[in-house]
Amino acid sequence: MMSAFLRAFAFALALTGGAAAAVAQPLDGGTLKIVVPYGPGGSSDRAARLLADGLAARIGVPVVVENRPGAGGRLAAQQVRHEGNSNTLILANPAIMVVAPLVFTDVGYVPDNDFVPVSQVTEYEFAVAVGPAVPVREFNHLLAWMRANPEKASVAVPATGSLPHFFALMLGERTGVDVQVVGYRGSASALTDLIGGHVPVAVDTLDTLEPQHAGEKIRMLAVSGERRSPASPEVPTFREIGIDLTASGWNTLFAPVTMPADKVRRLSEAVAETMRDEALRERFAGASMVPVSSNAAQTAEALRAYRAQWEPVVRRSGYRP
């Protein structure tokens, strides 16, 4: 009796395991590559590496993260658009898929024509921080210091043309400060110069700046969210200090448009399922990132809504590199 039961159980398990494998195997063997358009250490890089760990276990093939910095992320997008026959995705943000095509004459790709959204992975906010050499502890004091020292009013951002870059310009317009943006090749080098006193101010994603703030190497002065960050409740929002400004961004996986639709769909399902894992979500939250589980259709709709909100803002700014 027991032996028959075990045989039946094993048969059922084999069937369900096979079904799970069919769902979990979106690739025809090989390795899945996630291209990060920036150097190591930034928000996109951390999100990709957290996702890669969970996704590899789910789809049963290695998932590697490859950093391809350059041209504010546009270089990687230009390269990945030609890699449709490989198992390659790009983890892109609004700077690459929304802002760059509006402000550069020719970015070398057309987001809607060359890429299809796979799955959103995170949402994030921005923060303004000063290095130890700047003698201010409140954002309004920083504005006064920058107005009094315009030759020192340089603001580091992780990449020229990135969303922190655009947010810094928007913040300068709202506050009447002539912001001199200094673009870096990733967050790590920008933070190194901020901590070392080579640049006085930085604008970056909240999850990038928060650990250095907690370690008292820098001081965050304001955050761009609707409410304060639970990890840094002492730092006010811009609205709280009298500046009517909120902003957020996202990290989303895109595939080259030449990737077969069925592969895109299966990858989307696998990523969305991976991002529903509570242990992984806790790891994202612990890194000050907001995890998102989103299939391809939901991601495409979110992208349309984001463009409708931000494209008029970018065009009205008149910003050109």
C-alpha positions as CSV (number, residue, x, y, z in Angstrom):
1,M,0.0,0.0,0.0
2,M,2.7,2.4,1.0
3,S,4.8,1.5,-2.0
4,A,2.0,2.2,-4.3
5,F,1.3,5.5,-2.7
6,L,4.9,6.5,-3.0
7,R,5.0,5.5,-6.7
8,A,1.8,7.6,-7.3
9,F,3.3,10.5,-5.3
10,A,6.5,10.3,-7.3
11,F,4.6,10.3,-10.6
12,A,2.5,13.3,-9.6
13,L,5.6,15.1,-8.4
14,A,7.3,14.4,-11.7
15,L,4.3,15.8,-13.6
16,T,4.1,19.0,-11.5
17,G,7.9,19.4,-11.6
18,G,7.8,19.1,-15.4
19,A,5.1,21.8,-15.6
20,A,7.0,24.1,-13.3
21,A,10.1,23.6,-15.4
22,A,8.2,24.5,-18.5
23,V,7.1,27.8,-16.9
24,A,10.5,28.4,-15.3
25,Q,12.7,27.7,-18.3
26,P,12.2,30.8,-20.6
27,L,15.5,30.2,-22.4
28,D,16.8,27.5,-24.8
29,G,19.8,26.8,-22.6
30,G,22.8,29.1,-22.2
31,T,23.3,32.0,-19.9
32,L,21.0,35.0,-19.4
33,K,22.9,38.3,-19.5
34,I,21.6,41.5,-17.8
35,V,23.4,44.5,-19.1
36,V,23.7,47.5,-16.6
37,P,24.4,50.7,-18.5
38,Y,26.4,52.2,-15.6
39,G,29.5,51.3,-13.6
40,P,29.4,49.1,-10.5
41,G,28.0,50.4,-7.2
42,G,25.0,52.4,-8.4
43,S,21.2,51.8,-8.0
44,S,20.8,49.9,-11.3
45,D,23.8,47.7,-10.6
46,R,22.6,46.7,-7.1
47,A,19.1,46.0,-8.4
48,A,20.4,43.8,-11.2
49,R,22.6,41.8,-8.9
50,L,19.9,41.2,-6.4
51,L,17.5,40.1,-9.1
52,A,20.1,37.9,-10.8
53,D,20.5,35.8,-7.6
54,G,16.8,35.0,-7.4
55,L,16.1,34.7,-11.1
56,A,18.9,32.2,-11.7
57,A,17.5,29.8,-9.2
58,R,14.0,30.1,-10.8
59,I,14.9,29.6,-14.5
60,G,17.7,27.1,-13.9
61,V,20.4,28.8,-15.9
62,P,23.2,31.2,-14.9
63,V,22.3,34.9,-14.8
64,V,25.2,37.2,-15.2
65,V,25.4,41.0,-14.8
66,E,27.6,42.9,-17.2
67,N,28.4,46.6,-16.6
68,R,28.7,48.7,-19.8
69,P,29.1,52.3,-18.8
70,G,29.4,55.2,-21.2
71,A,27.4,58.1,-22.6
72,G,25.0,58.2,-19.7
73,G,23.7,54.7,-20.5
74,R,23.1,55.3,-24.1
75,L,26.1,53.3,-25.3
76,A,24.7,50.1,-23.7
77,A,21.3,50.7,-25.2
78,Q,22.9,51.1,-28.7
79,Q,24.7,47.9,-28.3
80,V,21.9,45.8,-26.8
81,R,19.5,46.7,-29.5
82,H,21.6,44.6,-31.9
83,E,21.7,41.6,-29.6
84,G,18.2,40.2,-30.2
85,N,19.4,36.7,-31.1
86,S,21.2,36.3,-27.7
87,N,19.8,35.9,-24.2
88,T,20.4,39.6,-23.4
89,L,18.3,42.1,-21.5
90,I,19.1,45.6,-20.4
91,L,18.1,47.1,-17.0
92,A,17.3,50.6,-18.0
93,N,15.8,53.7,-16.3
94,P,13.9,56.8,-17.5
95,A,17.1,58.6,-18.4
96,I,17.7,56.1,-21.2
97,M,14.2,55.3,-22.3
98,V,12.4,58.6,-21.7
99,V,14.7,61.6,-21.2
100,A,17.6,60.9,-23.6
101,P,15.5,60.7,-26.8
102,L,14.0,64.1,-26.0
103,V,17.2,66.0,-25.3
104,F,19.8,64.5,-27.6
105,T,19.7,64.9,-31.3
106,D,20.5,61.3,-32.0
107,V,20.8,58.7,-29.3
108,G,21.3,55.8,-31.7
109,Y,18.1,54.0,-30.8
110,V,14.3,54.6,-30.7
111,P,12.9,53.1,-27.5
112,D,9.5,52.1,-28.9
113,N,10.9,50.7,-32.1
114,D,14.0,48.9,-30.7
115,F,13.0,47.6,-27.3
116,V,10.0,45.9,-25.6
117,P,9.4,46.1,-21.9
118,V,9.8,42.9,-20.0
119,S,9.3,43.6,-16.3
120,Q,9.7,46.5,-13.9
121,V,12.0,45.6,-11.0
122,T,12.2,48.6,-8.7
123,E,11.1,52.2,-8.0
124,Y,13.3,54.7,-6.4
125,E,13.5,58.3,-5.2
126,F,16.3,60.9,-5.2
127,A,18.2,62.8,-2.5
128,V,20.5,65.7,-2.2
129,A,23.6,65.3,-0.1
130,V,26.7,67.4,0.8
131,G,30.2,66.3,1.7
132,P,31.9,66.8,5.0
133,A,33.6,70.0,3.7
134,V,30.3,71.9,3.2
135,P,29.3,73.7,6.5
136,V,25.5,73.3,6.2
137,R,23.0,70.9,7.8
138,E,19.7,72.1,6.2
139,F,18.7,72.3,2.5
140,N,17.7,76.0,2.7
141,H,21.1,76.7,4.2
142,L,22.7,74.9,1.3
143,L,20.8,77.1,-1.2
144,A,22.2,80.2,0.6
145,W,25.7,78.8,0.6
146,M,25.5,78.0,-3.2
147,R,24.2,81.5,-3.9
148,A,27.0,83.0,-1.9
149,N,29.6,80.8,-3.5
150,P,28.5,80.3,-7.1
151,E,32.0,79.3,-8.2
152,K,31.7,76.3,-5.8
153,A,28.2,75.3,-6.6
154,S,29.1,72.1,-8.5
155,V,26.7,69.2,-8.2
156,A,27.9,65.6,-8.9
157,V,25.5,63.2,-10.7
158,P,26.2,59.6,-11.6
159,A,26.1,60.3,-15.4
160,T,25.5,63.1,-17.7
161,G,21.9,63.0,-19.0
162,S,20.9,60.7,-16.2
163,L,17.7,61.2,-14.2
164,P,19.6,62.6,-11.2
165,H,21.2,65.0,-13.7
166,F,17.8,66.2,-14.9
167,F,16.4,66.3,-11.3
168,A,19.3,68.5,-10.3
169,L,18.5,70.9,-13.1
170,M,14.8,70.9,-12.2
171,L,15.7,71.6,-8.6
172,G,17.9,74.5,-9.6
173,E,15.1,76.0,-11.6
174,R,12.6,75.6,-8.7
175,T,15.0,77.3,-6.3
176,G,16.6,79.9,-8.5
177,V,20.1,78.5,-8.1
178,D,22.4,78.2,-11.2
179,V,23.5,74.5,-10.8
180,Q,26.7,73.5,-12.4
181,V,26.3,69.7,-13.0
182,V,29.4,67.5,-13.0
183,G,28.7,64.1,-14.7
184,Y,30.6,61.0,-13.6
185,R,30.9,57.4,-14.9
186,G,28.7,55.9,-12.2
187,S,27.7,56.6,-8.6
188,A,30.8,55.1,-7.0
189,S,33.2,57.6,-8.5
190,A,30.8,60.5,-7.7
191,L,30.5,59.4,-4.1
192,T,34.3,59.1,-3.8
193,D,34.7,62.7,-4.9
194,L,31.9,63.8,-2.6
195,I,33.3,62.2,0.4
196,G,36.8,63.3,-0.5
197,G,35.7,67.0,-0.8
198,H,36.5,67.3,-4.5
199,V,32.8,68.2,-5.2
200,P,30.6,69.8,-2.6
201,V,27.1,68.5,-3.5
202,A,25.6,65.4,-5.1
203,V,22.2,64.3,-6.4
204,D,21.7,60.6,-6.7
205,T,19.2,57.9,-5.9
206,L,18.2,57.6,-2.3
207,D,19.4,54.0,-2.0
208,T,22.9,55.1,-3.2
209,L,23.3,57.9,-0.8
210,E,21.5,56.5,2.3
211,P,24.3,54.0,3.4
212,Q,26.9,56.8,3.3
213,H,24.6,59.1,5.2
214,A,24.1,56.4,7.8
215,G,27.8,56.0,8.1
216,E,28.2,59.8,8.6
217,K,30.4,60.2,5.6
218,I,28.0,62.5,3.9
219,R,24.8,64.4,4.9
220,M,21.5,64.0,3.1
221,L,19.5,67.2,3.3
222,A,16.2,66.3,1.5
223,V,14.5,63.5,-0.3
224,S,12.1,63.6,-3.3
225,G,9.4,61.2,-2.1
226,E,5.9,61.9,-0.9
227,R,7.1,60.9,2.6
228,R,10.3,60.5,4.6
229,S,12.4,57.4,4.2
230,P,11.9,54.9,7.0
231,A,15.7,54.3,7.0
232,S,16.4,58.1,7.4
233,P,13.4,59.6,9.1
234,E,15.4,62.7,10.2
235,V,15.8,63.8,6.5
236,P,12.8,65.9,5.3
237,T,11.0,65.8,2.0
238,F,11.3,68.7,-0.4
239,R,7.7,69.5,0.2
240,E,8.2,69.7,3.9
241,I,10.9,72.4,3.5
242,G,8.7,74.5,1.2
243,I,9.7,73.2,-2.3
244,D,6.7,71.7,-4.1
245,L,8.6,68.9,-5.8
246,T,8.3,65.1,-5.8
247,A,10.0,62.8,-8.2
248,S,10.7,59.1,-8.7
249,G,12.3,56.7,-11.2
250,W,12.4,53.0,-11.9
251,N,14.6,50.2,-13.1
252,T,13.0,48.1,-15.8
253,L,14.1,45.2,-17.9
254,F,13.9,45.6,-21.6
255,A,14.5,43.2,-24.4
256,P,15.6,44.0,-28.0
257,V,12.5,44.1,-30.2
258,T,14.0,41.2,-32.3
259,M,13.8,38.8,-29.3
260,P,11.0,36.3,-30.0
261,A,7.7,37.3,-28.3
262,D,7.3,34.0,-26.6
263,K,10.7,34.3,-25.0
264,V,9.9,37.8,-23.8
265,R,6.6,36.6,-22.3
266,R,8.3,33.7,-20.4
267,L,11.1,35.9,-19.2
268,S,8.5,38.5,-18.0
269,E,6.6,35.8,-16.1
270,A,9.8,34.5,-14.5
271,V,11.0,37.9,-13.4
272,A,7.6,38.9,-12.0
273,E,7.4,35.6,-10.1
274,T,10.9,36.1,-8.8
275,M,10.1,39.6,-7.6
276,R,7.1,38.3,-5.6
277,D,9.5,36.3,-3.4
278,E,9.3,37.7,0.1
279,A,12.9,37.0,1.0
280,L,14.1,38.8,-2.1
281,R,11.7,41.7,-1.5
282,E,13.2,42.1,2.0
283,R,16.7,42.2,0.5
284,F,15.6,45.0,-1.9
285,A,13.9,46.9,1.0
286,G,17.0,46.5,3.1
287,A,19.0,48.2,0.3
288,S,16.5,51.1,0.3
289,M,14.9,50.1,-3.0
290,V,11.2,49.5,-3.5
291,P,10.7,46.1,-5.2
292,V,8.1,45.8,-8.0
293,S,6.5,42.7,-9.5
294,S,5.1,43.5,-12.9
295,N,4.4,41.5,-16.1
296,A,5.1,42.8,-19.6
297,A,1.7,44.3,-20.2
298,Q,1.6,46.1,-16.8
299,T,5.2,47.3,-17.4
300,A,4.2,48.7,-20.8
301,E,1.2,50.6,-19.3
302,A,3.4,52.0,-16.5
303,L,5.9,53.2,-19.1
304,R,3.2,55.0,-21.1
305,A,1.9,56.7,-18.0
306,Y,5.4,57.8,-17.0
307,R,6.1,59.3,-20.4
308,A,2.8,61.2,-20.3
309,Q,3.8,62.7,-17.0
310,W,7.5,63.5,-17.7
311,E,7.8,64.3,-21.4
312,P,6.0,67.7,-21.1
313,V,8.3,68.5,-18.1
314,V,11.4,67.7,-20.1
315,R,10.3,69.6,-23.2
316,R,9.3,72.7,-21.2
317,S,12.7,72.8,-19.4
318,G,14.4,73.4,-22.8
319,Y,17.4,71.4,-21.5
320,R,20.0,70.4,-24.0
321,P,23.3,68.7,-23.4
